[in-house]
Amino acid sequence: MIDISKLIRELRLMIEQLPNWKFILIWLVLFVAAIGYLVGQIRWW
């Protein structure tokens, strides 16, 4: 199981180091794509 709080903390550190809205947008797109993929997998079960 992934530790979500640790992941969020790491993402925050990355965003602080590189304060770029495009970078945040890329992570948001990846996050949404991952959730969509997981939902698709659950539906097939």
C-alpha distances in whole Angstrom, upper triangle without the diagonal:
4,6,9,12,12,12,15,16,16,18,20,22,22,24,26,27,28,29,29,29,29,26,24,25,23,20,21,22,19,16,19,19,15,15,18,17,14,17,19,17,16,20,21,19
4,6,9,9,8,11,13,13,14,17,18,18,20,22,23,24,25,26,25,25,22,20,22,20,17,18,19,16,14,16,17,13,14,17,16,14,17,19,17,17,21,22,21
4,6,5,6,9,10,11,12,14,16,17,19,20,22,23,24,25,25,25,22,20,22,21,17,18,20,17,15,18,19,16,16,19,19,17,19,22,21,20,24,25,24
4,5,5,6,9,10,10,12,14,15,16,18,20,21,21,22,22,22,19,17,19,18,14,15,17,15,12,15,17,14,13,17,18,15,18,21,20,20,23,25,24
4,5,5,6,9,10,10,12,14,15,16,19,20,20,22,22,23,20,17,20,20,16,16,19,17,15,17,20,17,17,21,21,19,21,24,24,23,26,28,28
4,5,5,6,9,10,11,12,14,15,17,18,19,21,22,22,19,17,20,19,16,17,20,17,15,19,20,18,18,22,22,20,23,25,25,25,28,30,29
4,5,5,6,9,10,11,12,14,15,16,17,19,19,19,16,14,17,16,12,13,16,14,12,15,17,14,15,19,19,18,20,23,22,23,26,27,27
4,5,5,6,9,10,10,12,14,15,15,17,17,18,15,12,15,15,11,12,15,14,12,15,17,15,15,19,20,19,21,24,24,24,27,29,29
4,5,5,6,9,10,11,13,14,15,17,18,19,16,14,17,17,14,15,18,17,15,18,20,19,19,23,23,22,25,27,27,27,30,32,32
4,5,5,6,9,10,11,12,14,16,17,17,14,13,16,15,12,14,17,15,14,18,19,18,19,22,23,22,25,27,27,27,30,32,32
4,5,5,6,9,10,10,11,13,13,14,11,9,12,12,9,11,14,13,12,15,17,16,17,20,21,20,23,25,25,26,29,31,31
4,5,5,6,9,10,10,12,13,15,12,10,13,14,11,13,16,16,14,17,20,19,20,23,24,23,25,28,28,29,32,34,34
4,5,5,6,9,10,13,14,16,13,12,16,16,13,15,19,18,17,20,22,21,22,25,26,26,28,31,31,31,34,36,36
4,5,5,6,8,10,12,13,9,10,13,13,11,13,16,15,15,19,20,19,21,24,24,25,27,29,29,31,33,35,35
4,5,5,5,7,9,10,8,7,11,11,10,12,15,15,15,18,19,19,21,23,24,25,27,29,30,31,33,35,36
4,5,6,9,11,13,11,11,14,15,14,16,19,19,18,21,23,23,24,27,28,28,30,33,33,34,37,38,39
4,6,9,12,14,11,12,15,15,14,17,20,19,20,23,24,24,26,28,29,29,32,34,34,35,38,39,40
4,6,9,10,8,9,12,13,12,15,17,17,18,21,22,22,24,26,27,28,30,32,33,34,37,38,39
4,7,9,8,8,11,13,13,14,17,18,18,20,22,23,24,26,28,29,30,32,33,35,37,38,40
4,5,5,7,9,10,11,13,15,16,17,19,20,22,23,25,26,28,29,31,32,34,35,37,39
4,5,5,6,9,10,10,12,14,15,16,18,20,21,22,24,26,27,28,30,31,33,35,36
4,5,5,6,9,10,10,12,14,15,16,18,20,21,22,24,26,27,29,30,31,33,35
4,5,5,6,9,10,11,12,14,15,17,19,20,21,23,25,26,27,29,31,32,34
4,5,5,6,9,10,10,12,14,15,17,18,20,21,23,24,26,27,29,31,32
4,5,5,6,9,10,10,12,14,15,16,18,20,21,22,24,26,27,29,31
4,5,5,6,9,10,11,12,14,15,16,18,20,21,23,24,26,27,29
4,5,5,6,9,10,10,12,14,15,16,18,20,21,23,24,26,27
4,5,5,6,8,10,11,12,14,15,16,18,20,21,23,25,26
4,5,5,6,9,10,10,12,14,15,16,18,20,21,23,25
4,6,5,6,9,10,10,12,14,15,16,18,20,21,23
4,5,5,6,9,10,11,12,14,15,17,18,20,22
4,5,5,6,9,10,11,12,14,15,17,19,20
4,5,5,6,9,10,10,12,14,15,17,19
4,5,5,6,9,10,11,12,14,16,17
4,5,5,6,9,10,11,12,15,16
4,5,5,6,9,10,11,13,15
4,5,5,6,9,10,11,13
4,5,5,6,9,10,11
4,5,5,6,9,10
4,5,5,7,9
4,5,5,7
4,5,5
4,5
4
